[in-house]
Amino acid sequence: MTHALPGYVCPEDETRADARTAPWCCPVCGGPWDLDFTPDPAGPLTPDGGPPSLWRYGGALPLPGAFSVTMSEGRTPLVPLGERIHAKLDFLMPTLSFKDRGAVMLAELARRLGPERVVADSSGNAGTAVAAYCARAGLTCEVFVPEGTSTKKTDQMRAHGASVRVVPGGREAAALAARAEADLPGVFYASHVFNPYFLHGTKTYVYEVWEELGGRLPDTLVLPVGNGTLLLGAALAVRELAARGVRPPQLIAVQAEAVAPLASAFCAGAEDATPVPELPTLAEGIAIPAPPRARQILAAVRASGGTFLTVTEPALRAAQRDLARRGLFVEPTAAACWAAVGPLSPADPLKGRTAVVPLCGAGAKAGLPE
C-alpha cells in the first residue's frame, strides 16, 4: 500500500518528493526531509484500545493500513524522581533505548518499499534499534559506526544479524560513509536524522506522557539533544496535541558542554549552528558537532519559550551514579537531563515548574565510567 504513503517536503526550499522514489536527502539543498503529513485533530487517537505498542496512536502516525513490524515497543513507565520531576523509562524498550520508537517506523516503511538492503549510521543505540527491527522485518542491514563505539553495542547489532562497518574517525565520518552507500541502487537509508518517519515515531514519547498524566502535559519537557530526533519528535507531538486543546510545555534542551553547537548558537541568538570540534565526552549519544537539523531544533526551542542547558563531564558521572542509587542504571547520555535539572544541578533551572525527563538508554550498554 505504498501508494498511500505521505510524501517528503524540504523545510528549507519546499522541494517535494514521492516517498517511494525520493533520494535520502533534498536534491536541491542536500538537507533532511520533513513529512507532508498532519493528523486530523478531530480524528481518534485510540489511546484506550489498539495494539500494546506505539502503533496504538495510529490516528496520529503517517503509515496507513495494517502494520507488521513491532515488538510491543513503547508504553514505558513514568516514575517520580522528586516532587516536581518524573522520569520516563525509555531504556526499558526492546533494544534498551528510546531509538526503538523511530526504528520501528523506518523498518515498517522499508518493509513496504522492499529495498535490497538497509544501511544506517550510528554511535550505538540507533544502530542497534535499526538492526533489531530490520531483523524483525526480514531485511538485510548494515550499520556504519565510528571507531571507539562500545563493543557491547556493536555486539548487539551483530547478534541481530546486521553487518557492522567500523569507520575510522568520529560520528561524522561514520555518517558520511553511510551516505555514500545510500546513493547506491536498491539501498534504503534508515537515517534517524534525515528521514522524517523517524521523528513521527519519537513523537509517541510525548503522546504517552500526555496519556500517563491523564490528558495533560507537564510545564516542561527536558530533552537531551545531539541530532535532535527526540526533541523534534516531541515538538511535533506538542503541536499536534495543542490542536486538540492541550496546553503546550516549554522545551529545555540539554547538551554536553564538550560538544554543544546548539547551546552556543542559542546563546548567541543565531538561527543556525556553527560546527564545533568533536571532543571526547561521556555523553557520546549527543556528541554531534554539526547537527543537520540545527535550524529546526533552535526554532522549536525558541517557539516553546524554552532554553538550552549544558552539563560537564563530572556532572554526567555524578548524575549517572545518583540515578543508579535510585534504582535506575542508565548510560551517561541518558543521565544528561538529570544532571541539568536534578538536585545535583548548580541552580534550579525549572523554577518551580513540573517536568519530565527521559532516561533514554540502559547502563548495561555503556557501563559505569571512572
Solvent accessible surface area in square Angstrom, and as a share of the most:
residue,aa,sasa,rsa
1,M,137,0.61
2,T,33,0.19
3,H,137,0.61
4,A,44,0.34
5,L,19,0.09
6,P,20,0.13
7,G,22,0.21
8,Y,12,0.04
9,V,23,0.13
10,C,0,0.00
11,P,52,0.33
12,E,97,0.43
13,D,56,0.29
14,E,128,0.58
15,T,32,0.18
16,R,151,0.55
17,A,26,0.20
18,D,57,0.29
19,A,6,0.05
20,R,118,0.43
21,T,114,0.66
22,A,26,0.20
23,P,64,0.40
24,W,53,0.19
25,C,21,0.13
26,C,1,0.00
27,P,90,0.57
28,V,106,0.61
29,C,66,0.39
30,G,36,0.35
31,G,13,0.12
32,P,11,0.07
33,W,2,0.01
34,D,36,0.19
35,L,16,0.08
36,D,78,0.40
37,F,50,0.21
38,T,117,0.68
39,P,13,0.08
40,D,88,0.45
41,P,67,0.42
42,A,93,0.72
43,G,16,0.15
44,P,101,0.64
45,L,9,0.05
46,T,65,0.38
47,P,29,0.18
48,D,144,0.74
49,G,32,0.31
50,G,58,0.56
51,P,42,0.27
52,P,89,0.56
53,S,2,0.01
54,L,0,0.00
55,W,13,0.05
56,R,9,0.03
57,Y,1,0.00
58,G,39,0.37
59,G,38,0.37
60,A,0,0.00
61,L,10,0.05
62,P,2,0.01
63,L,11,0.06
64,P,46,0.29
65,G,50,0.48
66,A,87,0.68
67,F,66,0.27
68,S,72,0.46
69,V,2,0.01
70,T,38,0.22
71,M,56,0.25
72,S,66,0.43
73,E,0,0.00
74,G,12,0.11
75,R,123,0.45
76,T,6,0.03
77,P,59,0.37
78,L,32,0.16
79,V,43,0.24
80,P,94,0.59
81,L,17,0.08
82,G,40,0.39
83,E,172,0.77
84,R,79,0.29
85,I,13,0.07
86,H,57,0.26
87,A,0,0.00
88,K,0,0.00
89,L,12,0.06
90,D,0,0.00
91,F,21,0.09
92,L,93,0.46
93,M,4,0.02
94,P,59,0.37
95,T,2,0.01
96,L,67,0.34
97,S,0,0.00
98,F,20,0.08
99,K,26,0.11
100,D,0,0.00
101,R,0,0.00
102,G,0,0.00
103,A,1,0.00
104,V,0,0.00
105,M,0,0.00
106,L,2,0.01
107,A,4,0.03
108,E,0,0.00
109,L,0,0.00
110,A,1,0.00
111,R,91,0.33
112,R,33,0.12
113,L,52,0.26
114,G,56,0.54
115,P,29,0.18
116,E,139,0.62
117,R,62,0.23
118,V,1,0.00
119,V,0,0.00
120,A,2,0.01
121,D,6,0.03
122,S,1,0.01
123,S,22,0.14
124,G,0,0.00
125,N,21,0.11
126,A,3,0.02
127,G,0,0.00
128,T,0,0.00
129,A,0,0.00
130,V,4,0.02
131,A,1,0.01
132,A,5,0.04
133,Y,0,0.00
134,C,2,0.01
135,A,52,0.40
136,R,151,0.55
137,A,21,0.16
138,G,69,0.66
139,L,31,0.15
140,T,89,0.52
141,C,9,0.05
142,E,22,0.10
143,V,0,0.00
144,F,1,0.00
145,V,1,0.00
146,P,11,0.07
147,E,98,0.44
148,G,77,0.74
149,T,16,0.10
150,S,25,0.16
151,T,99,0.57
152,K,113,0.48
153,K,4,0.02
154,T,9,0.05
155,D,85,0.44
156,Q,40,0.18
157,M,0,0.00
158,R,115,0.42
159,A,86,0.67
160,H,62,0.28
161,G,66,0.63
162,A,7,0.06
163,S,61,0.39
164,V,24,0.14
165,R,107,0.39
166,V,79,0.45
167,V,17,0.10
168,P,103,0.65
169,G,33,0.31
170,G,28,0.26
171,R,17,0.06
172,E,50,0.23
173,A,31,0.24
174,A,0,0.00
175,A,3,0.02
176,L,116,0.58
177,A,29,0.23
178,A,0,0.00
179,R,39,0.14
180,A,66,0.51
181,E,29,0.13
182,A,11,0.08
183,D,104,0.54
184,L,84,0.42
185,P,122,0.77
186,G,32,0.31
187,V,23,0.13
188,F,20,0.09
189,Y,11,0.04
190,A,3,0.02
191,S,3,0.02
192,H,11,0.05
193,V,6,0.03
194,F,9,0.04
195,N,13,0.07
196,P,2,0.01
197,Y,0,0.00
198,F,0,0.00
199,L,8,0.04
200,H,5,0.02
201,G,0,0.00
202,T,0,0.00
203,K,0,0.00
204,T,0,0.00
205,Y,0,0.00
206,V,0,0.00
207,Y,1,0.00
208,E,3,0.01
209,V,0,0.00
210,W,38,0.13
211,E,51,0.23
212,E,72,0.32
213,L,30,0.15
214,G,71,0.69
215,G,39,0.37
216,R,131,0.48
217,L,6,0.03
218,P,3,0.02
219,D,40,0.21
220,T,0,0.00
221,L,0,0.00
222,V,0,0.00
223,L,0,0.00
224,P,12,0.07
225,V,0,0.00
226,G,4,0.04
227,N,16,0.08
228,G,3,0.03
229,T,6,0.03
230,L,4,0.02
231,L,0,0.00
232,L,13,0.06
233,G,0,0.00
234,A,0,0.00
235,A,7,0.05
236,L,32,0.16
237,A,0,0.00
238,V,16,0.09
239,R,143,0.52
240,E,20,0.09
241,L,0,0.00
242,A,43,0.33
243,A,68,0.53
244,R,74,0.27
245,G,69,0.67
246,V,18,0.11
247,R,147,0.54
248,P,73,0.46
249,P,3,0.02
250,Q,52,0.23
251,L,4,0.02
252,I,2,0.01
253,A,0,0.00
254,V,0,0.00
255,Q,0,0.00
256,A,0,0.00
257,E,104,0.46
258,A,30,0.23
259,V,0,0.00
260,A,12,0.09
261,P,2,0.01
262,L,0,0.00
263,A,6,0.05
264,S,66,0.43
265,A,7,0.06
266,F,40,0.17
267,C,111,0.67
268,A,84,0.65
269,G,55,0.53
270,A,36,0.28
271,E,117,0.52
272,D,64,0.33
273,A,20,0.16
274,T,104,0.60
275,P,91,0.57
276,V,41,0.23
277,P,93,0.59
278,E,71,0.32
279,L,93,0.46
280,P,121,0.76
281,T,23,0.13
282,L,41,0.21
283,A,0,0.00
284,E,59,0.26
285,G,33,0.32
286,I,8,0.04
287,A,10,0.08
288,I,5,0.02
289,P,8,0.05
290,A,36,0.28
291,P,9,0.05
292,P,48,0.30
293,R,3,0.01
294,A,4,0.03
295,R,102,0.37
296,Q,44,0.19
297,I,0,0.00
298,L,0,0.00
299,A,58,0.45
300,A,14,0.11
301,V,0,0.00
302,R,88,0.32
303,A,94,0.73
304,S,29,0.19
305,G,48,0.46
306,G,12,0.12
307,T,49,0.28
308,F,13,0.05
309,L,44,0.22
310,T,61,0.36
311,V,7,0.04
312,T,53,0.31
313,E,43,0.19
314,P,90,0.57
315,A,33,0.26
316,L,0,0.00
317,R,79,0.29
318,A,40,0.31
319,A,1,0.00
320,Q,0,0.00
321,R,71,0.26
322,D,17,0.09
323,L,0,0.00
324,A,39,0.30
325,R,177,0.65
326,R,108,0.40
327,G,64,0.62
328,L,22,0.11
329,F,83,0.35
330,V,0,0.00
331,E,6,0.03
332,P,8,0.05
333,T,15,0.09
334,A,2,0.02
335,A,0,0.00
336,A,0,0.00
337,C,1,0.01
338,W,5,0.02
339,A,5,0.04
340,A,8,0.06
341,V,8,0.04
342,G,5,0.05
343,P,87,0.54
344,L,96,0.48
345,S,15,0.10
346,P,144,0.91
347,A,75,0.58
348,D,72,0.38
349,P,23,0.14
350,L,1,0.00
351,K,159,0.67
352,G,48,0.46
353,R,65,0.24
354,T,52,0.30
355,A,1,0.01
356,V,1,0.01
357,V,0,0.00
358,P,1,0.00
359,L,0,0.00
360,C,7,0.04
361,G,0,0.00
362,A,9,0.07
363,G,0,0.00
364,A,64,0.49
365,K,7,0.03
366,A,45,0.35
367,G,18,0.17
368,L,88,0.44
369,P,28,0.18
370,E,173,0.78
